[in-house]
């Protein structure tokens, strides 16, 4: 039990360290060359910083819950983008996906 908790802390520290390094590099590059002048203003969008963090946590942490929560938060914050990308399918696909994900989470929580 103690060893599993130590590994979880180590994974968390590693994911947090990589996140801070990546965000520091992005902010430094933005100060030096300005992503907006290159036509890439979305790179430093606050919503996308959450996306970068969730991807890093999904890669570096064994327990994927933090990465999945952050990814879900990014999806909720950018629901307009998701709906526009899905087009006319979004009327049926989005509620269906929400129902499926909710059902899976409910089944996993009752085990």
C-alpha positions as CSV (number, residue, x, y, z in Angstrom):
1,X,0.0,0.0,0.0
2,X,2.8,2.4,0.9
3,X,4.8,1.6,-2.2
4,X,1.8,2.2,-4.4
5,X,1.2,5.6,-2.8
6,X,4.9,6.5,-3.3
7,X,4.7,5.5,-6.9
8,X,1.6,7.6,-7.3
9,X,3.3,10.6,-5.7
10,X,6.3,10.1,-7.9
11,X,4.1,9.9,-11.0
12,X,2.3,13.1,-9.9
13,X,5.6,14.9,-9.3
14,X,6.9,13.8,-12.7
15,X,3.8,14.9,-14.6
16,X,3.7,18.2,-12.7
17,X,7.4,18.8,-13.4
18,X,7.0,18.1,-17.1
19,X,3.9,20.3,-17.3
20,X,5.7,23.2,-15.7
21,X,8.7,22.7,-18.0
22,X,6.4,22.6,-21.1
23,X,4.4,25.6,-20.0
24,X,7.6,27.5,-19.2
25,X,9.0,26.8,-22.6
26,X,5.8,27.8,-24.3
27,X,5.6,31.1,-22.4
28,X,9.3,31.8,-23.1
29,X,8.8,31.2,-26.9
30,X,5.7,33.3,-26.8
31,X,7.7,36.2,-25.2
32,X,10.5,35.8,-27.8
33,X,8.6,35.3,-31.1
34,X,4.9,35.8,-30.2
35,X,2.8,32.9,-31.5
36,X,0.1,35.4,-32.6
37,X,2.6,37.1,-35.1
38,X,3.1,33.6,-36.6
39,X,-0.6,33.1,-37.1
40,X,-0.9,30.7,-34.1
41,X,-2.7,32.7,-31.4
42,X,-4.5,29.5,-30.3
43,X,-1.3,28.0,-28.9
44,X,-1.3,30.2,-25.8
45,X,-5.1,30.2,-25.4
46,X,-5.9,29.5,-21.7
47,X,-8.2,26.7,-22.6
48,X,-5.5,24.9,-24.5
49,X,-3.1,25.1,-21.6
50,X,-5.5,22.8,-19.8
51,X,-5.5,20.5,-22.8
52,X,-1.6,20.4,-22.7
53,X,-1.7,19.6,-19.0
54,X,-4.2,16.8,-19.5
55,X,-2.2,15.2,-22.3
56,X,1.0,15.3,-20.2
57,X,-0.8,13.8,-17.2
58,X,-2.3,11.1,-19.4
59,X,1.2,10.3,-20.7
60,X,3.2,10.4,-17.5
61,X,0.8,9.3,-14.8
62,X,-0.3,5.7,-14.3
63,X,-3.5,6.7,-12.7
64,X,-5.3,8.4,-15.6
65,X,-8.1,10.1,-13.5
66,X,-6.5,13.5,-13.3
67,X,-5.7,13.6,-17.0
68,X,-9.2,12.5,-17.9
69,X,-10.8,15.0,-15.5
70,X,-8.7,17.8,-17.1
71,X,-9.6,16.6,-20.6
72,X,-13.3,16.5,-19.7
73,X,-13.0,20.1,-18.3
74,X,-11.4,21.2,-21.6
75,X,-14.2,19.5,-23.6
76,X,-16.8,21.2,-21.5
77,X,-15.1,24.6,-21.8
78,X,-14.8,24.1,-25.6
79,X,-18.2,22.5,-26.3
80,X,-18.9,25.1,-29.0
81,X,-15.7,24.1,-30.9
82,X,-16.6,20.4,-30.6
83,X,-20.2,20.9,-31.9
84,X,-18.9,23.0,-34.8
85,X,-16.4,20.3,-35.7
86,X,-19.0,17.6,-35.6
87,X,-21.4,19.7,-37.8
88,X,-24.9,18.3,-38.3
89,X,-24.0,15.0,-36.6
90,X,-23.6,16.8,-33.3
91,X,-27.4,16.9,-32.7
92,X,-27.4,13.1,-32.2
93,X,-23.8,12.1,-31.6
94,X,-23.1,14.4,-28.6
95,X,-26.1,13.2,-26.5
96,X,-25.3,9.6,-27.4
97,X,-21.7,9.9,-26.4
98,X,-22.6,11.6,-23.1
99,X,-25.1,8.7,-22.4
100,X,-22.5,6.1,-23.2
101,X,-19.8,7.7,-21.1
102,X,-22.2,8.2,-18.2
103,X,-23.3,4.6,-18.4
104,X,-19.7,3.3,-18.4
105,X,-18.8,5.6,-15.4
106,X,-21.9,4.4,-13.5
107,X,-21.0,0.7,-14.1
108,X,-17.4,1.3,-13.0
109,X,-18.5,3.1,-9.9
110,X,-20.9,0.3,-8.8
111,X,-18.3,-2.4,-9.0
